């Protein structure tokens, strides 16, 4: 089901995200990557999972280069969906990183990464943005993230989450279940896929529960409050969770 959904929306995924979030998803991604400061302490080996369209990888490489003059940070982009990876590859063909060792694209399952391609204790930074909620086993994804990170490496997840203000929550629900599927019909000719994406957001664990899942995988997090184990964006519409491999 998930593979079929993303096959369907791949070509217009970013356009649809712009329309459904009024462009705000770009600000969230900018803030997400900026908070991680890739390249600040020298070159980092990064893996971006469920990152098919390449927008997080591109932000990581651009920030490392522009802010820290780092041209040796690398990103391995992994996605289960070939169509999404194709979109990301096309995006990178327009950049200075194309055909360089700084970026690679690999088809892979977040819940069961190839140990040959992705050995234990390999990466400094693991990112996953708006992808983990579409995985059938979140604990399996977290366990794989823990496995491939080096000791001291950072797990960072940007995902839709639970809105804490009742009025905002009601307005957001009405917008999500009426406007977003309608935009899916108008812009992508695919209401059902976007209906699925909205429903998957509602099924994702709230902030404190997801933070406990991250700790259960072995990571160390901050306290279970906004600004520590997680950081809410726009009242919790989106949220960044981080953990460190110990």
C-alpha positions in Angstrom: 0.0 0.0 0.0 2.7 2.5 1.0 4.8 1.7 -2.0 1.8 2.2 -4.3 1.0 5.5 -2.7 4.4 7.0 -3.2 4.6 5.6 -6.8 1.5 7.6 -7.4 2.6 10.9 -5.9 6.3 10.9 -6.6 6.4 13.2 -9.6 4.3 15.9 -8.0 5.2 15.2 -4.3 7.0 18.5 -3.7 4.5 20.6 -5.6 1.7 19.0 -3.6 3.6 19.6 -0.3 3.9 23.2 -1.2 0.2 23.5 -1.9 -1.0 21.6 1.1 1.3 23.3 3.6 1.4 26.7 1.8 5.1 26.2 1.5 5.7 25.9 5.2 7.2 22.4 4.9 10.2 24.1 3.3 10.7 26.3 6.4 10.4 23.3 8.7 13.0 21.4 6.7 15.3 24.4 6.7 15.0 24.7 10.5 15.4 21.0 11.0 18.7 20.8 9.1 20.0 24.1 10.5 19.5 22.8 14.1 21.7 19.8 13.3 24.6 22.0 12.1 26.1 19.5 9.6 29.8 20.2 9.0 30.3 22.4 12.1 32.8 19.9 13.6 34.3 18.9 10.3 33.1 16.4 7.7 30.3 14.1 8.6 29.0 10.9 7.1 25.2 11.2 6.9 22.4 8.9 5.9 19.0 10.3 5.0 16.3 7.6 5.1 13.0 7.8 3.3 14.7 10.8 1.6 13.9 9.9 -2.0 13.3 13.4 -3.3 16.7 14.6 -2.0 15.5 17.8 -0.4 17.0 17.0 3.1 20.2 15.8 1.6 20.6 18.9 -0.5 20.0 21.1 2.5 22.6 19.2 4.5 25.3 19.6 1.8 24.4 23.2 1.1 24.5 24.2 4.8 27.8 22.4 5.4 29.4 24.1 2.4 27.9 27.6 2.8 28.1 27.9 6.6 31.2 25.8 7.5 33.1 25.7 4.2 32.9 21.9 4.4 33.0 20.0 1.1 33.7 16.6 2.5 30.4 15.9 4.3 28.5 13.1 2.5 24.9 11.9 2.4 23.7 8.5 1.5 20.0 8.9 0.4 17.9 5.7 1.0 14.3 5.1 0.0 12.2 2.1 -0.5 10.5 3.7 -3.6 12.3 3.7 -6.9 10.1 6.5 -8.3 11.0 8.8 -5.3 14.7 8.1 -5.7 14.4 9.0 -9.4 13.0 12.4 -8.5 15.8 13.0 -6.1 18.4 11.9 -8.6 17.0 14.4 -11.2 17.1 17.1 -8.6 20.8 16.5 -7.9 21.6 16.5 -11.6 21.0 20.2 -11.4 23.5 20.8 -8.6 27.3 20.8 -8.1 27.0 17.5 -6.1 26.0 15.4 -9.1 28.5 12.7 -9.9 30.6 13.4 -6.8 31.3 11.3 -3.7 29.2 13.6 -1.6 25.8 12.0 -2.4 24.5 8.5 -3.4 21.0 7.1 -3.9 20.2 3.6 -2.8 16.9 1.7 -2.8 16.4 0.2 0.7 14.0 -0.6 3.4 14.3 1.5 6.6 13.2 -1.4 8.7 15.9 -3.7 7.3 18.9 -1.9 5.8 21.5 -4.1 4.1 24.3 -4.8 6.5 26.7 -5.1 3.5 25.7 -1.7 2.2 25.1 0.0 5.5 27.5 -1.6 8.1 27.2 -1.1 11.9 28.7 2.0 13.4 29.1 3.9 10.1 27.3 7.2 10.3 27.6 10.4 12.3 24.1 11.6 11.5 20.9 9.7 10.6 17.9 11.8 9.3 14.4 10.8 8.4 11.9 13.5 7.5 8.1 12.9 7.0 8.8 9.2 6.4 8.9 7.2 9.6 5.1 7.3 10.0 4.7 5.4 6.8 6.8 2.4 8.0 4.9 -0.6 9.3 7.3 -1.1 12.3 8.6 2.1 13.9 10.7 0.1 16.5 12.5 -1.7 13.6 13.4 1.6 12.0 14.7 2.9 15.2 16.8 -0.2 15.8 18.3 0.0 12.4 19.1 3.7 12.9 20.8 2.8 16.2 22.8 0.0 14.4 24.2 2.1 11.6 25.1 5.2 13.7 28.5 5.5 15.3 28.6 5.8 19.1 27.9 9.5 19.8 26.0 9.7 16.5 22.7 11.6 16.2 19.3 10.3 15.2 17.1 13.1 14.0 13.4 12.8 12.9 11.2 15.5 11.5 7.6 14.3 11.4 4.0 15.5 11.7 2.8 15.2 15.2 0.2 16.0 17.8 -1.2 19.6 18.1 -1.4 20.6 21.7 -3.8 23.6 21.3 -7.5 22.4 21.1 -8.6 25.2 18.8 -5.6 24.8 16.5 -6.1 21.0 16.5 -9.7 21.3 15.4 -8.8 23.7 12.6 -5.9 21.6 11.5 -8.1 18.5 11.4 -10.7 20.2 9.3 -8.1 21.5 6.9 -6.3 18.1 6.7 -9.3 16.0 6.0 -11.1 18.4 3.5 -8.5 20.6 1.8 -5.5 18.3 1.4 -7.4 15.5 -0.3 -9.1 18.1 -2.5 -5.8 19.5 -3.5 -4.6 16.0 -4.2 -7.5 15.6 -6.7 -6.9 19.0 -8.3 -3.1 19.1 -8.5 -2.1 15.4 -8.7 -5.4 13.7 -9.8 -5.1 11.4 -6.8 -7.4 11.9 -3.9 -6.9 8.5 -2.3 -3.2 8.7 -1.9 -3.4 12.1 -0.1 -6.3 10.8 2.0 -3.9 8.0 3.1 -1.1 10.5 3.9 -3.5 12.5 6.1 -4.7 9.4 8.0 -1.2 8.2 8.5 -0.4 11.5 10.4 -3.3 10.9 12.8 -2.0 7.3 13.6 1.5 8.4 14.5 2.4 8.3 18.2 2.2 11.6 20.1 5.4 13.3 21.2 6.0 11.7 24.6 5.2 8.2 23.3 7.6 8.5 20.3 10.3 9.8 22.6 10.0 6.7 24.7 10.2 4.5 21.6 13.5 6.3 20.7 14.9 5.6 24.2 13.7 2.0 24.0 15.9 1.6 20.9 18.9 2.6 23.0 19.2 6.3 22.3 19.7 9.0 25.0 17.2 11.9 24.7 16.4 15.0 26.8 13.5 15.2 29.2 10.0 14.6 27.9 9.1 18.2 27.3 9.0 20.5 24.3 12.5 21.9 23.8 14.3 18.8 25.1 13.4 15.3 23.8 11.5 17.0 21.1 10.9 20.5 19.6 7.4 21.4 18.3 6.9 23.5 15.2 3.8 25.4 14.7 2.2 24.2 17.9 3.0 20.5 17.2 1.8 20.3 13.6 5.4 19.2 13.0 8.0 18.1 15.5 11.7 17.3 15.6 12.9 14.4 17.8 16.6 13.7 18.4 18.5 11.1 20.2 22.2 10.2 20.7 23.6 6.7 20.4 25.4 5.8 23.6 
